[in-house]
Amino acid sequence: MPSRPDPKAIESALLGGEAVYTREQAVELSGADPELAGRVWRALGFPTLGDDTIIFAESDVEALRIAHSLLDEGVLDEEGVVRFARAMGQTMARLADWQTSILSTLIFKDGGEDPANSPLMNQVKELLPDVERLLLHIWRRQLAASTARTLAVMSNGNDAIPNYYPLIVGFADLVSFTTLSRELDEMELAGVVEGFEATAADIVASGGGRVVKTLGDEVLFVADSPTQAADIALRLASGVKTHVEVPDVRVGVAYGPVLTLHGDVFGTTVNRSSRLTSFARPGTVLIDDALAESLEGVEGIQVVQVRARHAHGLGLIQPYTLRRDFDAPNP
């Protein structure tokens, strides 16, 4: 049986050196306030360990110095530093788990090979600088796009609040996922989920929308334009079910004010979209009255009123079925 890589060796390679400092030593060298350093460490998602535990590398000390300088120079207050740390910690933790699952599958694919010294593992080490540059570029591009969207919202009205504004929210839900989970083993089910998420993400991105999060059998997405949202929803309903290993998808979309916080979306509009999804039949799209009104007269789109439904906590919802209008004249 091949040996497992040494976690300490991997940690040292990724952090640029071995852990050589205790918490107290790292805090003292960084010049950071001990209480702030503890809050930042926990916000990043790491447990509090004993004072004598050697866990910090030189790169950790430098990170604490940066956090302290943001506070010391007045760029952020203490709460701002902690919120930044929490945002990055939670995001990077998910990214790291996702990347590890991909790499571990490749590294351990050849059962007879020592994963600690496999060519792929050595390639990963060599590619780290390039991956860092790529990660930084992607973050900068996403930050630019997010800032542009926020500024556009603020310019639309004097009363606009940067993180509370009208947005189109949609859910795409795999039908009969519970039944499917009983029929497939874990690896087969994981393949179905990954295929669904990948296909949905491609459709949403190519249509100008953004995936907010994936929940296994469900994808939550947003869009700024009613026509973009309609196209995305219809492509999700028809595009995903062409993959024979994935069951049909149902989609619900709503338009209204949304609170954006910590990379997620909240509010009645989100809840309405979720309920519409539960009302939809497999392979169909249901939208609310606000989105239906915005799509009135759009060429190539049919909006058909269906029976009103009562949704617990939301009252009476008037759904509309969204369809392609194949009889519309070609542009």
NORHU-V780464 format. One line per field, one symbol per residue. ss: DSSP state (~ for helix, > for strand, _ for the rest). phi: phi as a letter, one per 30 degrees, with the letter a starting at -180 (. if undefined). A space follows every 10 residues. Layout:
BEGIN
ss->???
phi->???
END
This chain:
BEGIN
ss->______~~~~ ~~~~~_____ >_~~~~~~~~ ___~~~~~~~ ~~~_______ _____>_~~~ ~~~~~~~~~~ ~~_____~~~ ~~~~~~~~~~ ~~~~~~~~~~ ~~~~~~~___ ____~~~_~~ ~~~~~~~~~~ ~~~~~~~~~~ ~~~~~~~~~~ ~~~~~_____ >__>>>>>>> >>>>__~~~~ ~~~__~~~~~ ~~~~~~~~~~ ~~~~~~___> >>>>___>>> >>>__~~~~~ ~~~~~~~~~~ ~~______>> >>>>>>>>>> >__>>>_~~~ ~~~~~~~~~_ ____>>>_~~ ~~~~______ >>>>>___>> >___>>>__> >>>>______ _
phi->.dddddeddd edddcilddb cddddddddd iddeddeddd ddddjcddcd dcddbccddd dddddddddd dddidbdddd dddddddddd dddddddddd dddddddcdc edcdddbded dddedddeed dddddddddd dddddddddd ddddddadcd cecbadaccb ccbddhdddd dddcdddddd dddddddddd dddddddjcb ddacbicbbc bbbccedddd dddddddcdd dddddcdecc bbbbbldbcc ahicbbkddd dddddddddd deibbcbddd ddddcdiddi bcbbdbddbc ceicidccdb dcbdcdcddd d
END
